[in-house]
């Protein structure tokens, strides 16, 4: 898996994060409240309360809280009770209120601190479980180059860099390649979403995943169509297991909500 290259990438990502932390004072990323602990890329306790984070037991398909522990391989009613290609999905909280606002900010060029802070919080809550999984590599769901150019930022890649650094696992930001610029998922029905991303990903040239345990990072999980296709590509490339982590769990109804902000298509997600 070209470990030397992955190590260099991880070091570069860590240096960028440390530089940002030196440039900004220790204050809550969301409200500006002064922080005693946690550094600049963090949230105050009041804002964390507003995230309404999921608590165990959680569904392995979408990460949301469920009334009781589900049997191995089973998913909740929101996931249709079906098995997933990925081993498990972990999400921080529902895509609403302050968490939604922070994710939308993270998609903008000036919102990188929000992306960093959200990833830090994800690891703070779920770090023990993630470390126990002993991942071999961390990678983000890739964004098409044209969308990266228009946004001038790539929040899943930033989040993956933080997660890799915190877990001390090699980062492979270029592990997956996006074959085409798919339509924004939030504009489509559940069936259309699956068709839209079918065969949209492939293992990038120069990588080998012989028996690897992969942690796949995204910002928002909705129907799971995007991470399912990304998982398919990783397994086809030789990975043994894939776990998905995302900041928020949304629903198709949330994506089409009339209260959603009227943003250009490239500003929205909804995987």
N, C-alpha and C positions, 0 to 999 in steps of 0.2 A: 504493500500500500504506500510505498514511497515515504517511509517514516521521517526521513530527514527533511523532505519538503513540507510535510505536515507540521513538523516542529517549528520550522521557520515561519510558516504562516501563523501559527499560534502565537509565537513571540511578537510578531508584528501587530497582531490584533491586541494583545495585552498591552503593548507600548502605547497604542492609540488611546486605549481606555484610560491608562494612567495619566496621559497628557490631559485628557478632558477633565479628569478629576482634580488635576492641579490648577486648571484654569477657572473652575467654578467654585464658589464658596459652599460650605455645607448647609444646604437648605433643601426643603422638600421640593421635588421636581414639579409636583402638582400645584401646591398652594403657596410656596415660598417660605413656609414656616422654618425658622432656624432649627437645625438638627445638632444634637450633641454627639450622637453616634451615627454611624452608617455612611459617612462621606457624602459628597454632592449628588451622586446618582442614586438617590434613595427617596423613600416616602415617609412622612410622619405617621404616627399611629392613627390619627384621625382620618387621614386619607385611606390608609389600609382598611379601616373599618368600612369605608364606602365601597370597597372592592367586592364585598359580599362573597369572599372566597369559599370555594367548595370545601366541604369537610368529609372525611371518610364515614361510611364506605362509598366508593365512587365506581362508576361504570368504566370498564376497561375499553369500551368503544369510543366514548366521547369525553370521559373525565368528570362528568357532572355527578353531584351527590345523588345517591339512591337510598331508599328506605332500609335496605338490608344487603348484606354481602352476596354478590352474585356468584354462581358456580363458575369454575374455570372455563373460559371460552364463551360464556354467555354475556350478552349485552342488554342494556335497558330497552324499554319500549320506544324511546326516542330513536334508538339505533335499529329498531325493528327486531331485536333479539337475535340478530345474525352475527356470525363469527366475522372477524376482521382479518385482513392480510397481515396487518401489523400486530405485534404481540399485545400492546397496551397503549392507551392514550392517556396522557396526564395534562390537565388544564388547570389554570389558577382560579378562574372564576367565570361568571356569566358575562357575556358581551353586552353590558348595559352601564348606564350612569358613568361614574368616574373612570372605571376601567375602559369603557368604550372611548371616552374622550381622550385618554392617554394613548390608546392604540391608534386613534386617528391622528393624533399629534406625532406619534412615532413614524408615521408614513410620510412626513414632510421633511424637507432638508434641515430645518431648524429643530427637529424633534429627536435628534439622536440620543440626547440624555434621557428622554422618556423611554426609548427602546432599551437603553442600558439599564435603567432603573427597574423596568418591568422584568427583564431577564434576571436581575439580581434577586428580585422578590420571588420569582418562580423557584429559583434554586434555594432560597432561604426556606421556603415552605416545603419543597419536595426533594431537597438535596440528599437526605439520608436514603430515600428509596432509589434515587438515581445513582448514587455512589454504589449501593449494594448490587446494582445490575451489572457493574463492571463493563462498561462500554469500551469498545476498541476505538471508536471514532465518532465524532459529532459532525453533522452536516445540516445546512439549511435547505428548505425547499427552494429551488432556484427560481429566480425571476428572469424573464426574458430581457435581453440586453436593451431592447427598445423601451420597455417599461422602466427599466433602471435609469435610462437616459432622461426620460420625461419626468420621473419623480426626483431624480438627483439624490436618491437615497435607497437603501435596501434594508428595511427593518428586520426581516428574518435572518439575514446574514449577520447583522450587528448583534442580535439576540443570541445566535448560535455561537458567536465569538465569546460572549460573556459566559454562556453556559459551559463551553469547553474549558475556559480559563478557570472557572470556579470548581469544576469537577476534575480538573487536571487530566483531561482526555484530549488527544490530538484533534485539531479542527481541520476539516477538509471542505472548505467553502466551495470548491469547484468539483466536488465529487460527482454531483448530478448535473447533467446538462438539460436545458429546456429546448426541445426540438423546434417548437413553434410558439408564436405569440398567441395564446388562446384568448377567447373572449373573457371578459370579467365574469367570474362565477356568480356574483350577486345579482346579475341580470337574468339568470336562467332558472328553470325549474330543476327539481332534483334529477329527473331523467336526463335533461339536457346537460346538467353539470357533469355527469359521468361520461357522456359522449364527448363533451368539450375537451376533457383532459386525457381521453383515452390515447395511450401510446405517446403522450406528450413529453415524457422524460426518458433519459437513457444514461447509463453510466458513462462518465467522461473518459476520453482516451487517456491511457497511462495509469489508470487505477485498477487494482485487483482487490476483491473483497472475499477472499477464500475463507469462509466460515466466520466472517466478522459479525460482531454484535454492534449494531448501528443505532445511534440516537438521532432522530430526524426532528428538526426544529422548524416551527412555523408560528405565525402570529395569531391567527384566528382559525378555529376548527368549526366547520358548519356541518355539511353532510358527510365529510370525510372523503369525498371523491378525489381531491387533489392529493392528499397524503396517501390514499390507497394506491393511486397510480405511481407516485414516487416510490412507495414501498415495493410495488411490483418490479420496478426497474432495479432497485437495490437487491432484491432477492434473485432476479434474473442474472445480476452481476456477480453472484456468489455469496451474498450476505446470508448468514444463518438466521439472524433475528433482527427485527426492526421495532423500536419503540418510538412513539410520537409524543412530543411535548409541544404545547401551544399555550399562549398567554390566556386566551379566552375561548369559551365554548359559546357559539352562537347557534341560531336555527335559521332555516330558510325563511321563516316568517319575519325574523329580525332583519334579514337582508333586504326584504321587500317592504319593510315598514314605511308607512307614509311619513313617519316622524324622522326618518333617516335624513341626514344632511344631504343637500343637493350638491354633491361633489363630482368632479370629473371621474370617469370610470376607473382611471389608473389609481385614484386615491382610495378606492374601496377594495376589500378583500372578500372573505367568505369562502374558505376552502372546504 
